[in-house]
């Protein structure tokens, strides 16, 4: 699962697009929407196929969250037991954004007695 966390710093993307300089929130939502297209699909059980949410068969599950609404337990919401999580921070730049982001990263370690974190990688753009 890849979780994109967007902050308030300017993105600097889209200079030549019809909508230049999109916010990091817009960029992260687009990345979350497009990333599953690069991974393919997995076979579903009959009960999963009857589910209206077709995103369940994407090999890569994604979501986009604005850091301003990020809760400390956010990375564990909707987590399946076998999930490995990659967190991508985009434009997290103010002290308050950094505090919220770090609280969410630290939450799992504080609640678990062992060191097996589902967060396998944390990536950040240069503004973070």
Buried (B, 14 or more C-beta within 10 A) or exposed (E): BBBBBBBBBEBBBBEEEEEEEBBBBBBBBBBBEEBBEEEEEEEEEEEEEEEEEEEEBBEBBBBBBBBEEBEBEBBBEEEEEEBEBBBBBBBBBBEEBBEBBEBBBEBBEEEEEEEEEBBEEBEBBEBB
